[in-house]
Amino acid sequence: MHLTSQHESGGRPEAAIVPVDGVDEPTDPSRIRRTVYEVQQHFRYCYTAPIRDLRQRLVVVPRPVHGDQRVLRHSLQVSQPHSREPIRNDAFGNVIYQVSIPKVAEVVDFDVSLTIERLTGRGPHLEAASTQALNSYLLPSALTRPDAALRAVAGELACSGERRADLARVVGGWVYQHMSYSFDRTGVRTTAGQALAARHGVCQDYAHLMLTLCRLLGLPARYVSGHLVGEGGTHAWVEVLQPASGPAVEVLRPASGPAVEILAWDPTHDRPADLRYLTVAVGRDYGDVAPVSGTYSGPHAGRLSTTRRVDMSHVEHQIAA
């Protein structure tokens, strides 16, 4: 019997967020030149009886470079004898680990360690995006399929007169104003339409709502899974892809697609995703970026527990003129 286990990033947080003594959160990005974070993440599966042929997919290590973010060091430790397939990138550029474990008697642990750097003053986040990628961020996905209510909201927002990045901010603000944050009332299979009908949810529901509305308004947008310093659990926000221009764009043109500028927006807090945000993965919706998921043979379901610690280990301020 095959059962699927999947980490629910939108559930009740079980994380400890502990900044290093003497290092403040970078609340004023204009004063910060460089920040370095240490991330420790622990996943434990417990089974009531032995299971066999566990195949685990982990999306827990960011791509080497994402905008002004760079991974300086990373590791993944597994508590049971296992084999690993070569690390690969999925269609969205995310780093994917595939781990196979022949047998687990009771417990298996996965420990992730990251050192991540973020820099400022390097201009906007630019990428080269293929037409296929842009289309995938415009089309509905399983969790962002619009219903009549969402289409009606998009129609109202279209009358705002705003375009591109300004319109995306309007969408994020609408979601923030019309949703109430609430744990344990939605899950990883909750659609944007269901979240809107209930008017409550967690960060992934806010992100799915913003994604759906952006796509209805012709704005390519993608789901982001990552960490927000100072809050428990993993976090979700949105990146909107808009046409880019300027001298820096020419560097991207050989990379097989038009240059786009990335606007990262957090509808849960109605603000830009600044230096407090650490990106792990992007996709069409949560289903593309679930941190841990997998299959195994056995008659009993597994129970997942997680902990996380994020320390800001280094901050460099701009030198005053």
Phi and psi in degrees as GROMACS dihedral restraints (atoms count N, CA, C in turn):
[ dihedral_restraints ]
;  ai    aj    ak    al  type     phi  dphi    fc
    3     4     5     6     1  -102.1    20    10
    4     5     6     7     1   128.2    20    10
    6     7     8     9     1  -119.6    20    10
    7     8     9    10     1   150.7    20    10
    9    10    11    12     1  -111.0    20    10
   10    11    12    13     1   129.1    20    10
   12    13    14    15     1  -109.7    20    10
   13    14    15    16     1   137.0    20    10
   15    16    17    18     1  -144.8    20    10
   16    17    18    19     1   131.9    20    10
   18    19    20    21     1   -73.3    20    10
   19    20    21    22     1   129.4    20    10
   21    22    23    24     1   -96.9    20    10
   22    23    24    25     1   100.8    20    10
   24    25    26    27     1   -68.6    20    10
   25    26    27    28     1   -19.8    20    10
   27    28    29    30     1   -91.5    20    10
   28    29    30    31     1     7.9    20    10
   30    31    32    33     1   -82.7    20    10
   31    32    33    34     1  -172.3    20    10
   33    34    35    36     1   -63.3    20    10
   34    35    36    37     1   130.3    20    10
   36    37    38    39     1   -67.0    20    10
   37    38    39    40     1   142.0    20    10
   39    40    41    42     1  -126.2    20    10
   40    41    42    43     1    42.5    20    10
   42    43    44    45     1  -119.6    20    10
   43    44    45    46     1   152.7    20    10
   45    46    47    48     1  -111.6    20    10
   46    47    48    49     1   124.4    20    10
   48    49    50    51     1  -113.1    20    10
   49    50    51    52     1   109.7    20    10
   51    52    53    54     1  -128.0    20    10
   52    53    54    55     1    98.4    20    10
   54    55    56    57     1   -63.9    20    10
   55    56    57    58     1   151.3    20    10
   57    58    59    60     1   -65.9    20    10
   58    59    60    61     1   138.3    20    10
   60    61    62    63     1   -55.8    20    10
   61    62    63    64     1   133.6    20    10
   63    64    65    66     1    87.4    20    10
   64    65    66    67     1    -4.3    20    10
   66    67    68    69     1  -114.5    20    10
   67    68    69    70     1   115.6    20    10
   69    70    71    72     1   -82.6    20    10
   70    71    72    73     1   157.0    20    10
   72    73    74    75     1   -66.1    20    10
   73    74    75    76     1   144.2    20    10
   75    76    77    78     1   -78.1    20    10
   76    77    78    79     1    73.0    20    10
   78    79    80    81     1   -77.5    20    10
   79    80    81    82     1   -17.2    20    10
   81    82    83    84     1  -120.3    20    10
   82    83    84    85     1    88.3    20    10
   84    85    86    87     1   -58.7    20    10
   85    86    87    88     1   -24.9    20    10
   87    88    89    90     1   -66.7    20    10
   88    89    90    91     1   -18.6    20    10
   90    91    92    93     1   -97.9    20    10
   91    92    93    94     1    -5.6    20    10
   93    94    95    96     1  -105.4    20    10
   94    95    96    97     1   134.4    20    10
   96    97    98    99     1   -99.8    20    10
   97    98    99   100     1   -37.9    20    10
   99   100   101   102     1  -153.9    20    10
  100   101   102   103     1   138.5    20    10
  102   103   104   105     1  -130.6    20    10
  103   104   105   106     1   147.2    20    10
  105   106   107   108     1  -128.5    20    10
  106   107   108   109     1   133.2    20    10
  108   109   110   111     1  -120.5    20    10
  109   110   111   112     1   145.5    20    10
  111   112   113   114     1  -111.2    20    10
  112   113   114   115     1   124.4    20    10
  114   115   116   117     1  -117.3    20    10
  115   116   117   118     1   127.5    20    10
  117   118   119   120     1  -121.2    20    10
  118   119   120   121     1   124.4    20    10
  120   121   122   123     1  -131.6    20    10
  121   122   123   124     1   133.9    20    10
  123   124   125   126     1  -125.8    20    10
  124   125   126   127     1   129.1    20    10
  126   127   128   129     1  -119.9    20    10
  127   128   129   130     1   128.9    20    10
  129   130   131   132     1  -127.2    20    10
  130   131   132   133     1   125.4    20    10
  132   133   134   135     1  -103.6    20    10
  133   134   135   136     1   129.1    20    10
  135   136   137   138     1  -115.8    20    10
  136   137   138   139     1   136.0    20    10
  138   139   140   141     1  -122.7    20    10
  139   140   141   142     1   144.0    20    10
  141   142   143   144     1   -80.7    20    10
  142   143   144   145     1   -11.1    20    10
  144   145   146   147     1  -151.9    20    10
  145   146   147   148     1   158.6    20    10
  147   148   149   150     1   -57.3    20    10
  148   149   150   151     1   143.8    20    10
  150   151   152   153     1  -124.1    20    10
  151   152   153   154     1   161.3    20    10
  153   154   155   156     1  -128.0    20    10
  154   155   156   157     1   160.9    20    10
  156   157   158   159     1    52.7    20    10
  157   158   159   160     1    49.7    20    10
  159   160   161   162     1   -73.6    20    10
  160   161   162   163     1   125.5    20    10
  162   163   164   165     1  -120.7    20    10
  163   164   165   166     1   110.4    20    10
  165   166   167   168     1  -109.4    20    10
  166   167   168   169     1   132.4    20    10
  168   169   170   171     1  -107.1    20    10
  169   170   171   172     1   126.5    20    10
  171   172   173   174     1  -123.5    20    10
  172   173   174   175     1   125.7    20    10
  174   175   176   177     1  -118.2    20    10
  175   176   177   178     1    78.0    20    10
  177   178   179   180     1  -129.7    20    10
  178   179   180   181     1    -8.8    20    10
  180   181   182   183     1  -113.7    20    10
  181   182   183   184     1   124.0    20    10
  183   184   185   186     1   -64.8    20    10
  184   185   186   187     1   160.5    20    10
  186   187   188   189     1   -61.9    20    10
  187   188   189   190     1   156.3    20    10
  189   190   191   192     1   -54.6    20    10
  190   191   192   193     1   -40.5    20    10
  192   193   194   195     1  -135.6    20    10
  193   194   195   196     1   134.3    20    10
  195   196   197   198     1  -143.2    20    10
  196   197   198   199     1   100.4    20    10
  198   199   200   201     1    61.4    20    10
  199   200   201   202     1  -125.1    20    10
  201   202   203   204     1   -90.5    20    10
  202   203   204   205     1    12.0    20    10
  204   205   206   207     1  -102.5    20    10
  205   206   207   208     1   137.7    20    10
  207   208   209   210     1  -137.8    20    10
  208   209   210   211     1   136.5    20    10
  210   211   212   213     1   -86.7    20    10
  211   212   213   214     1   118.7    20    10
  213   214   215   216     1   -88.0    20    10
  214   215   216   217     1   -32.2    20    10
  216   217   218   219     1  -157.6    20    10
  217   218   219   220     1   146.3    20    10
  219   220   221   222     1  -153.6    20    10
  220   221   222   223     1   153.0    20    10
  222   223   224   225     1  -153.9    20    10
  223   224   225   226     1   152.8    20    10
  225   226   227   228     1  -133.0    20    10
  226   227   228   229     1   120.3    20    10
  228   229   230   231     1  -113.0    20    10
  229   230   231   232     1   138.0    20    10
  231   232   233   234     1  -120.9    20    10
  232   233   234   235     1   134.9    20    10
  234   235   236   237     1   -78.5    20    10
  235   236   237   238     1   -16.4    20    10
  237   238   239   240     1  -112.2    20    10
  238   239   240   241     1   152.1    20    10
  240   241   242   243     1   -54.8    20    10
  241   242   243   244     1   135.2    20    10
  243   244   245   246     1  -155.9    20    10
  244   245   246   247     1   171.2    20    10
  246   247   248   249     1  -125.1    20    10
  247   248   249   250     1   151.3    20    10
  249   250   251   252     1  -123.5    20    10
  250   251   252   253     1   138.2    20    10
  252   253   254   255     1   -77.8    20    10
  253   254   255   256     1   157.4    20    10
  255   256   257   258     1   -55.1    20    10
  256   257   258   259     1   139.7    20    10
  258   259   260   261     1   -59.5    20    10
  259   260   261   262     1   134.8    20    10
  261   262   263   264     1  -133.2    20    10
  262   263   264   265     1   167.8    20    10
  264   265   266   267     1  -109.7    20    10
  265   266   267   268     1   138.5    20    10
  267   268   269   270     1   -83.8    20    10
  268   269   270   271     1  -171.4    20    10
  270   271   272   273     1   -65.3    20    10
  271   272   273   274     1   -16.7    20    10
  273   274   275   276     1  -102.5    20    10
  274   275   276   277     1     3.4    20    10
  276   277   278   279     1    87.1    20    10
  277   278   279   280     1     6.4    20    10
  279   280   281   282     1   -75.2    20    10
  280   281   282   283     1   149.8    20    10
  282   283   284   285     1   -84.2    20    10
  283   284   285   286     1   123.4    20    10
  285   286   287   288     1  -117.3    20    10
  286   287   288   289     1   127.5    20    10
  288   289   290   291     1  -106.1    20    10
  289   290   291   292     1   134.8    20    10
  291   292   293   294     1  -120.6    20    10
  292   293   294   295     1   119.6    20    10
  294   295   296   297     1  -119.4    20    10
  295   296   297   298     1   133.6    20    10
  297   298   299   300     1  -116.7    20    10
  298   299   300   301     1   130.7    20    10
  300   301   302   303     1  -126.5    20    10
  301   302   303   304     1   120.2    20    10
  303   304   305   306     1   -61.7    20    10
  304   305   306   307     1   -40.6    20    10
  306   307   308   309     1  -153.2    20    10
  307   308   309   310     1   138.8    20    10
  309   310   311   312     1  -125.4    20    10
  310   311   312   313     1   120.5    20    10
  312   313   314   315     1   -73.7    20    10
  313   314   315   316     1   -41.9    20    10
  315   316   317   318     1  -150.8    20    10
  316   317   318   319     1   -45.2    20    10
  318   319   320   321     1  -138.0    20    10
  319   320   321   322     1   142.0    20    10
  321   322   323   324     1  -136.2    20    10
  322   323   324   325     1   136.7    20    10
  324   325   326   327     1  -116.9    20    10
  325   326   327   328     1   142.0    20    10
  327   328   329   330     1  -123.6    20    10
  328   329   330   331     1   123.6    20    10
  330   331   332   333     1  -118.2    20    10
  331   332   333   334     1   125.2    20    10
  333   334   335   336     1  -112.8    20    10
  334   335   336   337     1   133.2    20    10
  336   337   338   339     1  -128.8    20    10
  337   338   339   340     1   128.6    20    10
  339   340   341   342     1  -133.5    20    10
  340   341   342   343     1   143.3    20    10
  342   343   344   345     1  -119.8    20    10
  343   344   345   346     1   120.1    20    10
  345   346   347   348     1  -125.2    20    10
  346   347   348   349     1   136.1    20    10
  348   349   350   351     1  -112.7    20    10
  349   350   351   352     1   140.6    20    10
  351   352   353   354     1  -127.6    20    10
  352   353   354   355     1   137.5    20    10
  354   355   356   357     1  -118.2    20    10
  355   356   357   358     1   155.7    20    10
  357   358   359   360     1  -120.2    20    10
  358   359   360   361     1   170.8    20    10
  360   361   362   363     1    79.3    20    10
  361   362   363   364     1    15.5    20    10
  363   364   365   366     1  -104.3    20    10
  364   365   366   367     1    15.4    20    10
  366   367   368   369     1    81.4    20    10
  367   368   369   370     1  -172.2    20    10
  369   370   371   372     1   -69.0    20    10
  370   371   372   373     1   160.2    20    10
  372   373   374   375     1   -79.1    20    10
  373   374   375   376     1   110.3    20    10
  375   376   377   378     1  -111.7    20    10
  376   377   378   379     1   144.0    20    10
  378   379   380   381     1  -141.3    20    10
  379   380   381   382     1   160.2    20    10
  381   382   383   384     1   -97.8    20    10
  382   383   384   385     1   124.5    20    10
  384   385   386   387     1  -122.4    20    10
  385   386   387   388     1   129.3    20    10
  387   388   389   390     1   -70.8    20    10
  388   389   390   391     1   159.3    20    10
  390   391   392   393     1   -59.7    20    10
  391   392   393   394     1   -37.6    20    10
  393   394   395   396     1   -62.1    20    10
  394   395   396   397     1   -42.5    20    10
  396   397   398   399     1   -65.1    20    10
  397   398   399   400     1   -44.4    20    10
  399   400   401   402     1   -61.4    20    10
  400   401   402   403     1   -40.3    20    10
  402   403   404   405     1   -64.0    20    10
  403   404   405   406     1   -38.1    20    10
  405   406   407   408     1   -65.9    20    10
  406   407   408   409     1   -27.0    20    10
  408   409   410   411     1   -90.3    20    10
  409   410   411   412     1     0.6    20    10
  411   412   413   414     1  -102.2    20    10
  412   413   414   415     1   -27.0    20    10
  414   415   416   417     1   -83.4    20    10
  415   416   417   418     1   150.8    20    10
  417   418   419   420     1   -64.0    20    10
  418   419   420   421     1   147.6    20    10
  420   421   422   423     1  -114.3    20    10
  421   422   423   424     1  -179.4    20    10
  423   424   425   426     1   -57.0    20    10
  424   425   426   427     1   -37.9    20    10
  426   427   428   429     1  -100.0    20    10
  427   428   429   430     1    -0.2    20    10
  429   430   431   432     1  -124.4    20    10
  430   431   432   433     1    25.0    20    10
  432   433   434   435     1   -73.3    20    10
  433   434   435   436     1   122.4    20    10
  435   436   437   438     1   -75.8    20    10
  436   437   438   439     1   146.4    20    10
  438   439   440   441     1  -112.6    20    10
  439   440   441   442     1  -173.5    20    10
  441   442   443   444     1   -62.1    20    10
  442   443   444   445     1   -38.9    20    10
  444   445   446   447     1   -64.9    20    10
  445   446   447   448     1   -42.4    20    10
  447   448   449   450     1   -66.6    20    10
  448   449   450   451     1   -38.3    20    10
  450   451   452   453     1   -64.5    20    10
  451   452   453   454     1   -36.3    20    10
  453   454   455   456     1   -66.8    20    10
  454   455   456   457     1   -41.6    20    10
  456   457   458   459     1   -63.0    20    10
  457   458   459   460     1   -44.1    20    10
  459   460   461   462     1   -60.1    20    10
  460   461   462   463     1   -37.9    20    10
  462   463   464   465     1   -62.3    20    10
  463   464   465   466     1   -39.7    20    10
  465   466   467   468     1   -65.3    20    10
  466   467   468   469     1   -44.2    20    10
  468   469   470   471     1   -67.6    20    10
  469   470   471   472     1   -29.7    20    10
  471   472   473   474     1   -63.7    20    10
  472   473   474   475     1   -22.2    20    10
  474   475   476   477     1   -84.9    20    10
  475   476   477   478     1     2.6    20    10
  477   478   479   480     1   -68.8    20    10
  478   479   480   481     1   -22.2    20    10
  480   481   482   483     1    85.2    20    10
  481   482   483   484     1    -5.0    20    10
  483   484   485   486     1   -84.8    20    10
  484   485   486   487     1   159.2    20    10
  486   487   488   489     1  -136.0    20    10
  487   488   489   490     1   157.0    20    10
  489   490   491   492     1    48.7    20    10
  490   491   492   493     1  -123.2    20    10
  492   493   494   495     1   -60.9    20    10
  493   494   495   496     1   -39.6    20    10
  495   496   497   498     1   -65.4    20    10
  496   497   498   499     1   -38.0    20    10
  498   499   500   501     1   -66.8    20    10
  499   500   501   502     1   -39.6    20    10
  501   502   503   504     1   -60.5    20    10
  502   503   504   505     1   -40.2    20    10
  504   505   506   507     1   -65.9    20    10
  505   506   507   508     1   -37.2    20    10
  507   508   509   510     1   -62.0    20    10
  508   509   510   511     1   -42.9    20    10
  510   511   512   513     1   -62.0    20    10
  511   512   513   514     1   -47.8    20    10
  513   514   515   516     1   -59.0    20    10
  514   515   516   517     1   -40.4    20    10
  516   517   518   519     1   -65.8    20    10
  517   518   519   520     1   -37.8    20    10
  519   520   521   522     1   -63.5    20    10
  520   521   522   523     1   -45.1    20    10
  522   523   524   525     1   -60.4    20    10
  523   524   525   526     1   -45.3    20    10
  525   526   527   528     1   -60.0    20    10
  526   527   528   529     1   -41.3    20    10
  528   529   530   531     1   -75.5    20    10
  529   530   531   532     1   -26.4    20    10
  531   532   533   534     1  -106.1    20    10
  532   533   534   535     1     1.7    20    10
  534   535   536   537     1  -116.5    20    10
  535   536   537   538     1   150.9    20    10
  537   538   539   540     1  -115.7    20    10
  538   539   540   541     1   129.5    20    10
  540   541   542   543     1   -75.7    20    10
  541   542   543   544     1   126.9    20    10
  543   544   545   546     1  -154.0    20    10
  544   545   546   547     1   129.7    20    10
  546   547   548   549     1   -80.3    20    10
  547   548   549   550     1   156.6    20    10
  549   550   551   552     1    64.1    20    10
  550   551   552   553     1    18.6    20    10
  552   553   554   555     1  -116.9    20    10
  553   554   555   556     1    -6.6    20    10
  555   556   557   558     1  -136.5    20    10
  556   557   558   559     1   168.3    20    10
  558   559   560   561     1  -139.9    20    10
  559   560   561   562     1  -173.7    20    10
  561   562   563   564     1   -69.1    20    10
  562   563   564   565     1   -13.7    20    10
  564   565   566   567     1  -101.1    20    10
  565   566   567   568     1     2.6    20    10
  567   568   569   570     1   -69.5    20    10
  568   569   570   571     1   128.3    20    10
  570   571   572   573     1   -86.6    20    10
  571   572   573   574     1   166.5    20    10
  573   574   575   576     1   -60.7    20    10
  574   575   576   577     1   -40.2    20    10
  576   577   578   579     1   -62.6    20    10
  577   578   579   580     1   -41.3    20    10
  579   580   581   582     1   -66.6    20    10
  580   581   582   583     1   -39.9    20    10
  582   583   584   585     1   -64.8    20    10
  583   584   585   586     1   -40.4    20    10
  585   586   587   588     1   -65.6    20    10
  586   587   588   589     1   -41.9    20    10
  588   589   590   591     1   -61.7    20    10
  589   590   591   592     1   -37.6    20    10
  591   592   593   594     1   -81.3    20    10
  592   593   594   595     1   -24.4    20    10
  594   595   596   597     1    62.7    20    10
  595   596   597   598     1    24.9    20    10
  597   598   599   600     1  -149.8    20    10
  598   599   600   601     1   163.7    20    10
  600   601   602   603     1   164.3    20    10
  601   602   603   604     1  -166.0    20    10
  603   604   605   606     1  -118.0    20    10
  604   605   606   607     1  -171.5    20    10
  606   607   608   609     1   -56.8    20    10
  607   608   609   610     1   -38.5    20    10
  609   610   611   612     1   -67.0    20    10
  610   611   612   613     1   -31.2    20    10
  612   613   614   615     1   -70.7    20    10
  613   614   615   616     1   -41.7    20    10
  615   616   617   618     1   -58.8    20    10
  616   617   618   619     1   -43.8    20    10
  618   619   620   621     1   -65.1    20    10
  619   620   621   622     1   -43.2    20    10
  621   622   623   624     1   -62.9    20    10
  622   623   624   625     1   -38.2    20    10
  624   625   626   627     1   -63.8    20    10
  625   626   627   628     1   -47.8    20    10
  627   628   629   630     1   -62.7    20    10
  628   629   630   631     1   -41.3    20    10
  630   631   632   633     1   -58.2    20    10
  631   632   633   634     1   -48.1    20    10
  633   634   635   636     1   -61.1    20    10
  634   635   636   637     1   -45.8    20    10
  636   637   638   639     1   -67.7    20    10
  637   638   639   640     1   -40.9    20    10
  639   640   641   642     1   -60.1    20    10
  640   641   642   643     1   -45.6    20    10
  642   643   644   645     1   -64.7    20    10
  643   644   645   646     1   -38.9    20    10
  645   646   647   648     1   -62.8    20    10
  646   647   648   649     1   -28.6    20    10
  648   649   650   651     1   -92.4    20    10
  649   650   651   652     1     8.8    20    10
  651   652   653   654     1    81.7    20    10
  652   653   654   655     1    18.2    20    10
  654   655   656   657     1  -103.7    20    10
  655   656   657   658     1   112.1    20    10
  657   658   659   660     1   -60.7    20    10
  658   659   660   661     1   130.8    20    10
  660   661   662   663     1  -146.9    20    10
  661   662   663   664     1   147.2    20    10
  663   664   665   666     1  -130.5    20    10
  664   665   666   667     1   152.3    20    10
  666   667   668   669     1   -78.8    20    10
  667   668   669   670     1   139.5    20    10
  669   670   671   672     1  -122.0    20    10
  670   671   672   673     1   129.9    20    10
  672   673   674   675     1  -110.7    20    10
  673   674   675   676     1   134.7    20    10
  675   676   677   678     1  -173.6    20    10
  676   677   678   679     1  -152.3    20    10
  678   679   680   681     1  -123.4    20    10
  679   680   681   682     1   140.6    20    10
  681   682   683   684     1  -116.9    20    10
  682   683   684   685     1   116.3    20    10
  684   685   686   687     1   -61.1    20    10
  685   686   687   688     1   130.2    20    10
  687   688   689   690     1    97.7    20    10
  688   689   690   691     1    -2.8    20    10
  690   691   692   693     1  -128.0    20    10
  691   692   693   694     1   151.4    20    10
  693   694   695   696     1   -79.4    20    10
  694   695   696   697     1   158.0    20    10
  696   697   698   699     1    70.1    20    10
  697   698   699   700     1   172.5    20    10
  699   700   701   702     1   -74.5    20    10
  700   701   702   703     1   162.5    20    10
  702   703   704   705     1  -127.0    20    10
  703   704   705   706     1   159.9    20    10
  705   706   707   708     1  -132.2    20    10
  706   707   708   709     1   141.9    20    10
  708   709   710   711     1  -148.8    20    10
  709   710   711   712     1  -165.2    20    10
  711   712   713   714     1  -131.1    20    10
  712   713   714   715     1   143.3    20    10
  714   715   716   717     1  -118.0    20    10
  715   716   717   718     1   126.7    20    10
  717   718   719   720     1  -103.0    20    10
  718   719   720   721     1   132.1    20    10
  720   721   722   723     1  -101.9    20    10
  721   722   723   724     1   121.9    20    10
  723   724   725   726     1  -130.3    20    10
  724   725   726   727     1   153.2    20    10
  726   727   728   729     1   -56.2    20    10
  727   728   729   730     1   139.0    20    10
  729   730   731   732     1  -111.1    20    10
  730   731   732   733     1   156.2    20    10
  732   733   734   735     1  -146.4    20    10
  733   734   735   736     1   166.0    20    10
  735   736   737   738     1   116.4    20    10
  736   737   738   739     1   170.1    20    10
  738   739   740   741     1   -58.1    20    10
  739   740   741   742     1   -37.5    20    10
  741   742   743   744     1   -65.6    20    10
  742   743   744   745     1   -22.1    20    10
  744   745   746   747     1   -64.7    20    10
  745   746   747   748     1   -33.3    20    10
  747   748   749   750     1   -60.2    20    10
  748   749   750   751     1   -29.6    20    10
  750   751   752   753     1   -64.6    20    10
  751   752   753   754     1   -28.7    20    10
  753   754   755   756     1   -88.1    20    10
  754   755   756   757     1   -17.8    20    10
  756   757   758   759     1   -59.1    20    10
  757   758   759   760     1   -36.3    20    10
  759   760   761   762     1   -69.0    20    10
  760   761   762   763     1    -7.6    20    10
  762   763   764   765     1   -85.8    20    10
  763   764   765   766     1    28.5    20    10
  765   766   767   768     1    71.5    20    10
  766   767   768   769     1    35.3    20    10
  768   769   770   771     1   177.6    20    10
  769   770   771   772     1   167.2    20    10
  771   772   773   774     1   -66.1    20    10
  772   773   774   775     1   150.5    20    10
  774   775   776   777     1   -80.2    20    10
  775   776   777   778     1   136.1    20    10
  777   778   779   780     1  -127.2    20    10
  778   779   780   781     1   150.4    20    10
  780   781   782   783     1  -102.5    20    10
  781   782   783   784     1   137.3    20    10
  783   784   785   786     1  -101.2    20    10
  784   785   786   787     1   123.1    20    10
  786   787   788   789     1  -103.0    20    10
  787   788   789   790     1   114.7    20    10
  789   790   791   792     1   -96.6    20    10
  790   791   792   793     1   121.3    20    10
  792   793   794   795     1  -133.9    20    10
  793   794   795   796     1   136.2    20    10
  795   796   797   798     1  -105.7    20    10
  796   797   798   799     1   102.0    20    10
  798   799   800   801     1   -71.0    20    10
  799   800   801   802     1   -21.2    20    10
  801   802   803   804     1   -64.1    20    10
  802   803   804   805     1   -33.1    20    10
  804   805   806   807     1  -115.1    20    10
  805   806   807   808     1    -1.9    20    10
  807   808   809   810     1    53.1    20    10
  808   809   810   811     1    60.7    20    10
  810   811   812   813     1  -159.2    20    10
  811   812   813   814     1   162.2    20    10
  813   814   815   816     1   -65.1    20    10
  814   815   816   817     1   151.2    20    10
  816   817   818   819     1   -81.3    20    10
  817   818   819   820     1    99.3    20    10
  819   820   821   822     1   -94.5    20    10
  820   821   822   823     1  -152.3    20    10
  822   823   824   825     1   -66.7    20    10
  823   824   825   826     1   -12.7    20    10
  825   826   827   828     1   -77.8    20    10
  826   827   828   829     1    -9.4    20    10
  828   829   830   831     1  -103.4    20    10
  829   830   831   832     1   130.9    20    10
  831   832   833   834     1  -119.3    20    10
  832   833   834   835     1   114.8    20    10
  834   835   836   837     1   -80.5    20    10
  835   836   837   838     1   133.2    20    10
  837   838   839   840     1  -106.7    20    10
  838   839   840   841     1   -46.7    20    10
  840   841   842   843     1  -155.5    20    10
  841   842   843   844     1   157.8    20    10
  843   844   845   846     1  -130.8    20    10
  844   845   846   847     1   155.2    20    10
  846   847   848   849     1  -172.8    20    10
  847   848   849   850     1  -169.0    20    10
  849   850   851   852     1   -75.0    20    10
  850   851   852   853     1   -35.5    20    10
  852   853   854   855     1  -161.7    20    10
  853   854   855   856     1  -172.6    20    10
  855   856   857   858     1   -56.4    20    10
  856   857   858   859     1   -33.6    20    10
  858   859   860   861     1   -58.2    20    10
  859   860   861   862     1   -27.1    20    10
  861   862   863   864     1   -80.7    20    10
  862   863   864   865     1   -19.1    20    10
  864   865   866   867     1  -126.9    20    10
  865   866   867   868     1    14.7    20    10
  867   868   869   870     1   -49.4    20    10
  868   869   870   871     1   125.0    20    10
  870   871   872   873     1   -57.7    20    10
  871   872   873   874     1   -44.1    20    10
  873   874   875   876     1  -135.7    20    10
  874   875   876   877     1   136.2    20    10
  876   877   878   879     1  -159.1    20    10
  877   878   879   880     1   161.7    20    10
  879   880   881   882     1   174.3    20    10
  880   881   882   883     1  -177.3    20    10
  882   883   884   885     1  -132.4    20    10
  883   884   885   886     1   157.5    20    10
  885   886   887   888     1  -157.2    20    10
  886   887   888   889     1   167.4    20    10
  888   889   890   891     1  -103.2    20    10
  889   890   891   892     1   124.5    20    10
  891   892   893   894     1   164.4    20    10
  892   893   894   895     1   155.7    20    10
  894   895   896   897     1   -85.7    20    10
  895   896   897   898     1    -6.8    20    10
  897   898   899   900     1  -119.7    20    10
  898   899   900   901     1   145.6    20    10
  900   901   902   903     1   -75.5    20    10
  901   902   903   904     1   150.3    20    10
  903   904   905   906     1   -93.8    20    10
  904   905   906   907     1   158.0    20    10
  906   907   908   909     1  -115.2    20    10
  907   908   909   910     1   128.0    20    10
  909   910   911   912     1  -103.9    20    10
  910   911   912   913     1   133.6    20    10
  912   913   914   915     1  -127.0    20    10
  913   914   915   916     1   148.0    20    10
  915   916   917   918     1  -136.8    20    10
  916   917   918   919     1   149.4    20    10
  918   919   920   921     1  -136.2    20    10
  919   920   921   922     1   157.7    20    10
  921   922   923   924     1  -150.6    20    10
  922   923   924   925     1   144.3    20    10
  924   925   926   927     1  -136.2    20    10
  925   926   927   928     1   130.2    20    10
  927   928   929   930     1  -124.0    20    10
  928   929   930   931     1   119.3    20    10
  930   931   932   933     1  -114.3    20    10
  931   932   933   934     1   131.9    20    10
  933   934   935   936     1   -85.5    20    10
  934   935   936   937     1   106.1    20    10
  936   937   938   939     1   -91.7    20    10
  937   938   939   940     1   -16.6    20    10
  939   940   941   942     1  -158.3    20    10
  940   941   942   943     1   136.5    20    10
  942   943   944   945     1  -136.1    20    10
  943   944   945   946     1   130.9    20    10
  945   946   947   948     1  -116.3    20    10
  946   947   948   949     1   126.7    20    10
  948   949   950   951     1   -92.6    20    10
  949   950   951   952     1   156.7    20    10
  951   952   953   954     1   -64.4    20    10
  952   953   954   955     1   142.9    20    10
  954   955   956   957     1   -77.6    20    10
  955   956   957   958     1   125.3    20    10
  957   958   959   960     1   -64.5    20    10
  958   959   960   961     1   140.6    20    10
